Amino acid sequence: MLVTGGAGFLGSHLIDRLIDAGHDVLCVDNLFTGTRDNLAHLHGHPNFEFLRHDVTFPLYVEVDEIYNLACPASPIHYQHDPVQTTKTSVHGAINMLGLAKRLNCKILQASTSEVYGDPSVHPQREDYWGHVNPIGPRSCYDEGKRCAETLFFDYHRQHRLPIKVARIFNTYGPRMHPADGRVVSNFIMQALEGEPITLYGDGSQTRSFCYVDDLIDGFLRLMDSGPEVTGPVNLGNPREFTVRQLAEKIIELTGSRSTIVEAPLPQDDPRQRQPDISLARQVLGWNPTVSLEDGLVTTIAYFAGLASNRPVAVTKRTGSSAATAAI
Ligand SMILES: NC(=O)c1ccc[n+]([C@@H]2O[C@H](COP(=O)([O-])OP(=O)(O)OC[C@H]3O[C@@H](n4cnc5c(N)ncnc54)[C@H](O)[C@@H]3O)[C@@H](O)[C@H]2O)c1
């Protein structure tokens, strides 16, 4: 199995699951946002190999399946070098599709809910074509991913390539980059450090948050689905929260003294984001099962370990009873 972007947040969890299932895994990553630490536990594992390589250049390897995840995913990182971001999505897709064509193997694309832009329909179904600014600061990512989807479907139509396109909605969990500016990691780090939690706008914009284990389960089901299932398939947790509710929940779970402050909303920030996952339920039998609270507890524990060795009070609720654990 080839996993591009395997040293990143989602890629490293995917590799763990593939190795657990007994596969040989080749991880290809240029370590732009990913780290060796995410894969340190696999060092020396007989089924694991790492290749430092930039997917904007062609790759010649022999594999049975390709998961194409390489691409910086957070605005801070993808706006750092927007031209490279578009190249990673577009040239990266061309190179990986070319490889899949040569090997005649299945290839899965990690696409994104950002292809819907600032949606005018809610929740978003796969047949909604999106509302995307083609020339804004987020466009390198949004349009890059849209073009990658186009390439996947053209390779499918033109070359009969077996493709799988997953449209991923906000996913969180251990191994997220602590300084990537994504809402969950931002809030947790601010809460753990007792700093004010920054809400962009008034916090009434909504997001849905999927725990990483659920998402990876969706990837594996999609890759194992029959050839008629090409996607795009939404993968995300439909349970919707306002960003303010998320901040309040994180303050509660960390026992932090942080206050909430408001800052100006960035350009093109979507107001609402919620997947319709009827298709994933129907064709993959997939449903996210981890509650926001349970997922946050694990994620907070991970960030607390990164931030310091200090014990952090985490309040975990089970049913109606609340228990406080030191992590
Ligand atoms: N995490 C989410 O909520 C989310 C949501 C939607 C889509 N996605 C998509 O899922 C994929 C993985 O996201 P993530 O959250 O794990 O992000 P991440 O930044 O942690 O991982 C991306 C990985 O790709 C690598 N990479 C970047 N450019 C590369 C290049 N040119 N060549 C080789 N490797 C390169 C990075 O070093 C990193 O290891 C991305 O394609 C992202 O767009 C993620």
The ligand as a Gaussian input file, in Angstrom:
#p B3LYP/6-31G(d) Opt

LIG

0 1
 N       -7.754000      16.824000       8.673000
 C       -8.845000      17.267000       8.081000
 O       -9.774000      17.713000       8.757000
 C       -8.975000      17.229000       6.581000
 C      -10.160000      17.721000       6.020000
 C      -10.299000      17.691000       4.650000
 C       -9.322000      17.159000       3.851000
 N       -8.180000      16.670000       4.405000
 C       -7.160000      16.151000       3.490000
 O       -6.570000      14.984000       4.030000
 C       -5.182000      14.948000       3.695000
 C       -4.358000      14.789000       4.966000
 O       -4.632000      15.900000       5.824000
 P       -3.991000      16.011000       7.286000
 O       -4.994000      16.644000       8.140000
 O       -3.405000      14.724000       7.670000
 O       -2.860000      17.099000       7.003000
 P       -1.294000      17.070000       7.370000
 O       -0.751000      18.402000       6.989000
 O       -1.101000      16.594000       8.751000
 O       -0.751000      15.954000       6.376000
 C       -0.411000      16.216000       5.039000
 C        0.881000      15.489000       4.733000
 O        1.241000      15.713000       3.361000
 C        2.633000      15.995000       3.308000
 N        2.888000      16.781000       2.087000
 C        2.491000      18.055000       1.819000
 N        2.911000      18.416000       0.598000
 C        3.572000      17.339000       0.078000
 C        4.230000      17.094000      -1.158000
 N        4.299000      18.027000      -2.120000
 N        4.810000      15.883000      -1.333000
 C        4.768000      14.923000      -0.371000
 N        4.152000      15.105000       0.813000
 C        3.556000      16.302000       1.023000
 C        2.924000      16.742000       4.587000
 O        4.291000      16.742000       4.929000
 C        2.055000      15.987000       5.587000
 O        2.741000      14.898000       6.142000
 C       -4.880000      16.231000       2.930000
 O       -4.899000      15.958000       1.551000
 C       -6.029000      17.131000       3.306000
 O       -6.304000      18.061000       2.283000
 C       -7.985000      16.712000       5.750000

